[in-house]
Amino acid sequence: MTPETPVRFLKGIGPARSECLERLGVRTVRDALTLLPRRYEDRRALLPIGRLRLGEFQTVAGVVKAAGLGRTRRGIPYCEVMLEDGTGTLLARWYRQTYLVRVFRRGQRVILAGRVNPYPPREMINPEHEIEDAGDPSSAGYHTGRIVPVYPLTAGLHQRFLRRWLADLARRHASQLVDPLPASLRQRQRLLPLAEAVERLHLPKEMEDATTGRHRLAFDEFFLFSLTILRQRADHANRPGIA
């Protein structure tokens, strides 16, 4: 695999997902690695359920007390989970995602990240979830317990897939990107090497990492734009004028 490899040839993508990614401007591995998140959410701090603040986006951990299915008065199906941690209970509900009832089991420790409803009782609607004791340990740490990038989406793409895919891609292939800027220019402008900037973009350990990663990619964009303008001016200057 190289940065110019079309994403449709990557494992787990296929024709349908490659069409969705193309709508985001992602056609190659390089395009994917340089896809900018829209924003970041700090999901590192786990609050006790009893200290959750109504109306705010927060991250919480607890044990599944019960899980089941239900329907609204209008017939919309949902999966509902009751979480407890010794300080209180939290109700989580996912509309039109009834398959989740097979994911949650009584006694599991689960991390949820979402906005708590502004009115009591404490409730989260469609939160991101992470199961700590999942059979696949490698699945942990993508959506909670860290600074999480939030990407632009299009029909057919989900945030959880995109976040995990880009994190794995950055870990494995960011080092393959050839940096077009010489080291002297990077030092003068206080810029990160391109590979490091891409890793910080998708796998930030601090909010500052995300900022410096975005700054490097923004510099490249403006720098290449400036070079294009200068080249056009040079071409025009070399053409004979009309007397």
C-alpha positions as a Markdown table, in Angstrom:
| # | Residue | x | y | z |
|---|---|---|---|---|
| 1 | Met | 0.0 | 0.0 | 0.0 |
| 2 | Thr | 1.2 | 3.5 | -0.8 |
| 3 | Pro | -0.4 | 7.0 | -0.2 |
| 4 | Glu | -1.7 | 6.9 | -3.7 |
| 5 | Thr | -3.5 | 3.5 | -3.4 |
| 6 | Pro | -7.3 | 4.0 | -4.1 |
| 7 | Val | -9.3 | 3.4 | -0.9 |
| 8 | Arg | -11.6 | 1.0 | -2.8 |
| 9 | Phe | -8.9 | -1.6 | -2.7 |
| 10 | Leu | -8.5 | -1.5 | 1.1 |
| 11 | Lys | -9.8 | -4.2 | 3.3 |
| 12 | Gly | -13.3 | -3.4 | 4.7 |
| 13 | Ile | -14.1 | -0.7 | 2.2 |
| 14 | Gly | -15.5 | -2.1 | -1.1 |
| 15 | Pro | -17.4 | -0.4 | -3.8 |
| 16 | Ala | -20.3 | 1.0 | -1.7 |
| 17 | Arg | -18.2 | 2.6 | 1.0 |
| 18 | Ser | -15.7 | 3.9 | -1.6 |
| 19 | Glu | -18.5 | 5.8 | -3.3 |
| 20 | Cys | -19.5 | 7.3 | 0.1 |
| 21 | Leu | -15.9 | 8.3 | 0.8 |
| 22 | Glu | -15.6 | 9.8 | -2.6 |
| 23 | Arg | -18.4 | 12.2 | -1.7 |
| 24 | Leu | -16.1 | 13.5 | 1.1 |
| 25 | Gly | -13.3 | 13.9 | -1.4 |
| 26 | Val | -11.5 | 10.7 | -0.2 |
| 27 | Arg | -10.3 | 8.7 | -3.1 |
| 28 | Thr | -6.8 | 7.6 | -2.0 |
| 29 | Val | -5.0 | 6.7 | 1.2 |
| 30 | Arg | -3.5 | 10.2 | 1.2 |
| 31 | Asp | -6.9 | 11.8 | 1.0 |
| 32 | Ala | -8.1 | 9.7 | 3.9 |
| 33 | Leu | -5.0 | 10.6 | 6.1 |
| 34 | Thr | -5.5 | 14.3 | 5.4 |
| 35 | Leu | -9.3 | 14.4 | 6.0 |
| 36 | Leu | -9.8 | 17.1 | 8.7 |
| 37 | Pro | -12.2 | 16.4 | 11.6 |
| 38 | Arg | -14.9 | 19.0 | 12.0 |
| 39 | Arg | -14.2 | 19.2 | 15.8 |
| 40 | Tyr | -12.9 | 17.3 | 18.8 |
| 41 | Glu | -14.6 | 16.1 | 22.0 |
| 42 | Asp | -12.7 | 15.5 | 25.2 |
| 43 | Arg | -14.0 | 12.2 | 26.5 |
| 44 | Arg | -11.3 | 11.4 | 29.0 |
| 45 | Ala | -13.0 | 12.5 | 32.2 |
| 46 | Leu | -15.4 | 9.8 | 33.6 |
| 47 | Leu | -18.0 | 11.3 | 35.9 |
| 48 | Pro | -19.9 | 9.4 | 38.5 |
| 49 | Ile | -23.6 | 9.0 | 37.4 |
| 50 | Gly | -24.7 | 11.0 | 40.5 |
| 51 | Arg | -22.6 | 14.0 | 39.4 |
| 52 | Leu | -23.8 | 14.2 | 35.8 |
| 53 | Arg | -25.0 | 17.7 | 34.9 |
| 54 | Leu | -28.2 | 18.0 | 33.0 |
| 55 | Gly | -28.0 | 19.3 | 29.5 |
| 56 | Glu | -24.2 | 18.8 | 29.0 |
| 57 | Phe | -22.1 | 16.5 | 27.0 |
| 58 | Gln | -20.3 | 14.1 | 29.4 |
| 59 | Thr | -18.7 | 10.7 | 29.6 |
| 60 | Val | -19.7 | 8.2 | 32.2 |
| 61 | Ala | -19.0 | 4.5 | 33.1 |
| 62 | Gly | -21.2 | 2.0 | 34.8 |
| 63 | Val | -22.5 | -1.6 | 34.9 |
| 64 | Val | -25.5 | -2.7 | 32.8 |
| 65 | Lys | -28.3 | -3.4 | 35.2 |
| 66 | Ala | -30.9 | -4.2 | 32.5 |
| 67 | Ala | -31.4 | -4.0 | 28.7 |
| 68 | Gly | -34.5 | -4.4 | 26.6 |
| 69 | Leu | -36.6 | -3.2 | 23.7 |
| 70 | Gly | -39.5 | -0.8 | 23.5 |
| 71 | Arg | -41.6 | 1.4 | 21.2 |
| 72 | Thr | -42.7 | 5.0 | 21.4 |
| 73 | Arg | -46.3 | 6.0 | 21.0 |
| 74 | Arg | -45.7 | 6.5 | 17.3 |
| 75 | Gly | -44.3 | 3.0 | 17.0 |
| 76 | Ile | -40.6 | 3.9 | 16.7 |
| 77 | Pro | -38.5 | 1.0 | 18.1 |
| 78 | Tyr | -35.6 | 1.5 | 20.5 |
| 79 | Cys | -33.1 | -0.3 | 22.7 |
| 80 | Glu | -32.9 | 0.8 | 26.3 |
| 81 | Val | -30.2 | 0.2 | 28.8 |
| 82 | Met | -30.1 | 1.0 | 32.5 |
| 83 | Leu | -26.6 | 1.8 | 33.9 |
| 84 | Glu | -25.6 | 2.0 | 37.6 |
| 85 | Asp | -22.3 | 2.8 | 39.3 |
| 86 | Gly | -23.1 | 3.0 | 43.0 |
| 87 | Thr | -23.8 | 6.8 | 42.9 |
| 88 | Gly | -27.0 | 6.6 | 40.8 |
| 89 | Thr | -28.6 | 5.2 | 37.7 |
| 90 | Leu | -28.7 | 6.4 | 34.1 |
| 91 | Leu | -31.1 | 5.4 | 31.3 |
| 92 | Ala | -29.6 | 5.2 | 27.8 |
| 93 | Arg | -31.8 | 4.9 | 24.7 |
| 94 | Trp | -31.0 | 4.3 | 21.1 |
| 95 | Tyr | -33.8 | 4.8 | 18.6 |
| 96 | Arg | -34.1 | 2.5 | 15.6 |
| 97 | Gln | -31.0 | 0.5 | 16.8 |
| 98 | Thr | -32.7 | -2.5 | 18.2 |
| 99 | Tyr | -29.8 | -4.7 | 17.3 |
| 100 | Leu | -27.9 | -3.2 | 20.3 |
| 101 | Val | -30.0 | -5.3 | 22.7 |
| 102 | Arg | -27.8 | -8.2 | 21.6 |
| 103 | Val | -24.6 | -6.2 | 22.3 |
| 104 | Phe | -25.3 | -5.2 | 26.0 |
| 105 | Arg | -25.4 | -7.9 | 28.7 |
| 106 | Arg | -26.3 | -7.6 | 32.3 |
| 107 | Gly | -23.2 | -7.1 | 34.4 |
| 108 | Gln | -21.1 | -5.6 | 31.6 |
| 109 | Arg | -19.1 | -2.5 | 32.3 |
| 110 | Val | -19.9 | 0.1 | 29.7 |
| 111 | Ile | -18.6 | 3.6 | 28.9 |
| 112 | Leu | -21.1 | 6.1 | 27.4 |
| 113 | Ala | -20.4 | 9.5 | 25.9 |
| 114 | Gly | -23.3 | 11.8 | 25.1 |
| 115 | Arg | -25.5 | 14.7 | 26.1 |
| 116 | Val | -27.6 | 14.3 | 29.2 |
| 117 | Asn | -31.2 | 15.3 | 28.7 |
| 118 | Pro | -31.8 | 18.8 | 30.2 |
| 119 | Tyr | -34.7 | 17.5 | 32.3 |
| 120 | Pro | -34.8 | 14.8 | 35.0 |
| 121 | Pro | -34.5 | 11.8 | 35.2 |
| 122 | Arg | -31.0 | 11.4 | 34.0 |
| 123 | Glu | -31.1 | 10.1 | 30.4 |
| 124 | Met | -28.9 | 9.9 | 27.3 |
| 125 | Ile | -30.3 | 9.6 | 23.8 |
| 126 | Asn | -28.1 | 7.8 | 21.2 |
| 127 | Pro | -24.8 | 8.1 | 23.1 |
| 128 | Glu | -21.5 | 6.7 | 21.8 |
| 129 | His | -20.8 | 3.4 | 23.7 |
| 130 | Glu | -17.7 | 1.4 | 24.5 |
| 131 | Ile | -17.9 | -2.0 | 26.2 |
| 132 | Glu | -14.8 | -2.5 | 28.4 |
| 133 | Asp | -15.0 | -6.2 | 28.6 |
| 134 | Ala | -15.7 | -6.8 | 24.9 |
| 135 | Gly | -14.2 | -10.0 | 23.4 |
| 136 | Asp | -12.1 | -7.9 | 21.1 |
| 137 | Pro | -9.8 | -5.8 | 23.3 |
| 138 | Ser | -8.5 | -3.9 | 20.2 |
| 139 | Ser | -11.9 | -2.2 | 19.8 |
| 140 | Ala | -11.5 | -0.3 | 23.1 |
| 141 | Gly | -10.3 | 3.3 | 23.1 |
| 142 | Tyr | -11.7 | 4.6 | 19.8 |
| 143 | His | -14.8 | 6.4 | 20.9 |
| 144 | Thr | -14.4 | 7.1 | 24.6 |
| 145 | Gly | -11.7 | 7.6 | 27.1 |
| 146 | Arg | -9.7 | 9.9 | 24.9 |
| 147 | Ile | -9.9 | 13.1 | 22.8 |
| 148 | Val | -12.2 | 12.0 | 20.0 |
| 149 | Pro | -12.3 | 13.5 | 16.5 |
| 150 | Val | -15.7 | 14.1 | 15.0 |
| 151 | Tyr | -15.6 | 13.8 | 11.1 |
| 152 | Pro | -17.8 | 15.1 | 8.4 |
| 153 | Leu | -20.3 | 12.5 | 7.3 |
| 154 | Thr | -22.3 | 11.6 | 4.3 |
| 155 | Ala | -25.2 | 9.1 | 3.7 |
| 156 | Gly | -23.9 | 5.6 | 4.2 |
| 157 | Leu | -21.0 | 6.4 | 6.5 |
| 158 | His | -21.2 | 6.3 | 10.3 |
| 159 | Gln | -19.0 | 8.2 | 12.8 |
| 160 | Arg | -17.9 | 5.0 | 14.6 |
| 161 | Phe | -16.6 | 3.3 | 11.4 |
| 162 | Leu | -14.8 | 6.4 | 10.1 |
| 163 | Arg | -13.2 | 7.2 | 13.5 |
| 164 | Arg | -11.8 | 3.6 | 13.9 |
| 165 | Trp | -10.8 | 3.3 | 10.3 |
| 166 | Leu | -8.9 | 6.6 | 10.2 |
| 167 | Ala | -7.2 | 5.9 | 13.5 |
| 168 | Asp | -5.9 | 2.6 | 12.3 |
| 169 | Leu | -4.9 | 4.0 | 9.0 |
| 170 | Ala | -2.9 | 6.8 | 10.7 |
| 171 | Arg | -1.1 | 4.4 | 13.0 |
| 172 | Arg | 0.0 | 2.1 | 10.2 |
| 173 | His | 0.5 | 4.4 | 7.2 |
| 174 | Ala | 1.1 | 8.0 | 8.2 |
| 175 | Ser | 4.9 | 7.4 | 8.2 |
| 176 | Gln | 4.7 | 6.6 | 4.4 |
| 177 | Leu | 3.7 | 10.2 | 3.6 |
| 178 | Val | 6.6 | 12.1 | 1.9 |
| 179 | Asp | 7.0 | 15.5 | 3.4 |
| 180 | Pro | 7.2 | 18.1 | 0.6 |
| 181 | Leu | 8.6 | 20.8 | 2.9 |
| 182 | Pro | 12.3 | 20.9 | 3.7 |
| 183 | Ala | 13.4 | 20.7 | 7.3 |
| 184 | Ser | 14.8 | 24.2 | 7.2 |
| 185 | Leu | 11.4 | 25.6 | 6.3 |
| 186 | Arg | 9.6 | 23.6 | 8.9 |
| 187 | Gln | 12.0 | 24.8 | 11.6 |
| 188 | Arg | 11.6 | 28.4 | 10.5 |
| 189 | Gln | 7.8 | 28.2 | 10.5 |
| 190 | Arg | 7.7 | 25.9 | 13.6 |
| 191 | Leu | 5.8 | 23.2 | 11.8 |
| 192 | Leu | 5.5 | 19.5 | 12.6 |
| 193 | Pro | 6.7 | 16.9 | 10.1 |
| 194 | Leu | 3.8 | 15.8 | 7.9 |
| 195 | Ala | 3.6 | 12.2 | 9.3 |
| 196 | Glu | 3.5 | 13.5 | 12.9 |
| 197 | Ala | 0.9 | 16.1 | 12.1 |
| 198 | Val | -1.4 | 13.5 | 10.5 |
| 199 | Glu | -1.0 | 11.2 | 13.6 |
| 200 | Arg | -1.9 | 14.1 | 15.9 |
| 201 | Leu | -4.8 | 14.9 | 13.7 |
| 202 | His | -6.5 | 11.5 | 14.1 |
| 203 | Leu | -4.9 | 10.4 | 17.4 |
| 204 | Pro | -4.5 | 13.5 | 19.6 |
| 205 | Lys | -3.4 | 12.9 | 23.2 |
| 206 | Glu | -4.1 | 16.6 | 24.1 |
| 207 | Met | -6.2 | 19.3 | 22.4 |
| 208 | Glu | -3.0 | 21.1 | 21.5 |
| 209 | Asp | -2.0 | 18.1 | 19.4 |
| 210 | Ala | -5.1 | 18.5 | 17.3 |
| 211 | Thr | -4.4 | 22.2 | 16.9 |
| 212 | Thr | -0.8 | 21.8 | 15.8 |
| 213 | Gly | -1.8 | 19.0 | 13.4 |
| 214 | Arg | -4.4 | 21.1 | 11.7 |
| 215 | His | -2.0 | 24.1 | 11.6 |
| 216 | Arg | 0.5 | 22.0 | 9.6 |
| 217 | Leu | -2.1 | 20.9 | 7.0 |
| 218 | Ala | -3.5 | 24.4 | 6.8 |
| 219 | Phe | 0.0 | 25.8 | 6.1 |
| 220 | Asp | 0.5 | 23.2 | 3.3 |
| 221 | Glu | -2.8 | 24.2 | 1.7 |
| 222 | Phe | -2.0 | 28.0 | 1.7 |
| 223 | Phe | 1.7 | 27.3 | 0.7 |
| 224 | Leu | 0.7 | 25.3 | -2.3 |
| 225 | Phe | -2.0 | 27.9 | -3.3 |
| 226 | Ser | 0.7 | 30.6 | -3.1 |
| 227 | Leu | 3.1 | 28.6 | -5.3 |
| 228 | Thr | 0.3 | 28.1 | -7.9 |
| 229 | Ile | -0.4 | 31.9 | -8.0 |
| 230 | Leu | 3.4 | 32.7 | -8.3 |
| 231 | Arg | 3.7 | 30.1 | -11.1 |
| 232 | Gln | 0.8 | 31.6 | -13.0 |
| 233 | Arg | 2.3 | 35.1 | -12.7 |
| 234 | Ala | 5.6 | 33.8 | -14.0 |
| 235 | Asp | 3.9 | 32.2 | -17.0 |
| 236 | His | 2.1 | 35.5 | -17.8 |
| 237 | Ala | 5.3 | 37.5 | -17.4 |
| 238 | Asn | 7.1 | 35.3 | -20.0 |
| 239 | Arg | 4.4 | 35.6 | -22.6 |
| 240 | Pro | 5.0 | 38.3 | -25.3 |
| 241 | Gly | 2.6 | 41.2 | -24.9 |
| 242 | Ile | 0.4 | 42.8 | -27.6 |
| 243 | Ala | 1.7 | 46.1 | -28.8 |
